[in-house]
């Protein structure tokens, strides 16, 4: 079956998007991401601020990963340094873990400081109804 060059499904497009498309501009507007050179500089600043240690467990690690506390798709930014944290691979993986396995929840406190705790529950809704929470240590690090 031969396909035509036209799309067959129709999607509602807002007036602003329609004007951008007619003007041959971008199809959508989103949060700008940092260029690779700017990202290297931002990453270095975050690692220096963290003293080359995981900011959740406090252990020095060879390879640290950057974690956006608020994802770019949900309004976060590469340029908001108060919402970027240096984590080791194990702790970074726990930020997306299911709640029944224990999810690492990070709260920005400002000034490059963060509160970290592991929360348990059946789902994110059961946490408010009495799911058991692990207690964070006074330094804001996670107790394994």
N, C-alpha and C positions, 0 to 999 in steps of 0.2 A: 504494500500500500504506500503510495507516494504521499509525502507530507508537504503541506504548503508552508511558506515562510511566515505565515501569520499565526498568532496565538488563537486558540479556539476558546479558551476559558476567559471569562471577563471578571475583573476584580475592580471593586470600587476604589477610586483614587480621589483623594481630597483636592480641593481647589489649588492649594499651594503646591502640591506635588505635580498637579497637572500643568501649572505654569512653568515649573522647573523643567519638566519633560519637553514642553513645547519650545523652551528657550535653549534646549540641548544642554542643560545643566545636569547636576547630579540627580539620580533617581530618588535618593533618600538622604536625609540629613541625620547624622548620628554623632556620638561623642568622638572627637578626634583622638587618634592614638598617637603616641610619640613615635618619631622616626627611630630607626635603629641606633643612630648616634646619640640622640637625646635619651633613649631608653637606657643605654649603657651608662650614661652620666647619672640618671635618676637611680638606677640599680646600685651604682657605686655609693651614692649618697646614703641610701637606705642601709647598705651593708656596713658602712662606716658608723652610722648612727647605732646600729645593732652590735657594734664591736665584733663583727664577724662571728656572731653566735646566733643560734636559733632563739627568737624572742619568745617562744612558748616554753621550751624545756631548758634553755639557758646553756646548753652544751655547745662547745665549739665544733663546728662541722666543716668539712672540706667544701661541700657543694650545698649552697643554700638557694632556696627558690623564693621568688617574690609572690606574695598572695595579695590580691585585691580584696579588701574587706567588702566593698560593694562592687559587684561586677560591672564592667563597662556597659553591658547590655541593660543593666538596671539603673543606669545613671551615674556610675562610677567613672573615674578618670585615671589615666596614667600619670597625670600631673599633680594629683592630690596626694602629697607625701604623707599626710596624717592618716591616710587610709591604705597605705602599703606597709606590709610587714614581711620581715625575713623569717622564713620557716625552713626547718630541715624537711627532707622528703617524707619522713614518717608522719610528722605533724601536719604537713600540707595535705597528705592523703586523708587524714582524719577530719579535715574541714568539710569534706563531702561524704563522709561515712554515714550510713544509716543510724538513726538514733538508738536503735536497739543494740548496736555495736559500740556506741559511744561516739558522739560527734563533738569535735573541737569547735567551740563557739568563741569568737574573738570580738571584744568590745573596745573600740578606740577610746582612750582616756585623754587624748590631746598631748601635744608636745612629744610625739614619738613614743608614747607609752601605751600599752595595751593590756586589757584584762583578758585572760585566757582561762577557760574552764571546759571540762568534758561533761557533756550532758547525756543522760540516758533516758529512754522512754520508748513506748511503742511507736510513736510518731511525733511530729512536731506539735501536734495539738494536745497530746497527752501530757506534755511537760507542764502545762499550766494547771492540769488537774491532778498533780501529785506524782509525776514521774520522778524517780530518784535522780538527784543531781550530785555530781562529784564536787568536792570543795576545792577551790583553787588555793594554792599556797599564798602566803603574804606577798611574795615578790610578783605575783601574777603569773607564775609558771604553772604548768599542768602537772598534776601528780599522776604518774602512770598507773 
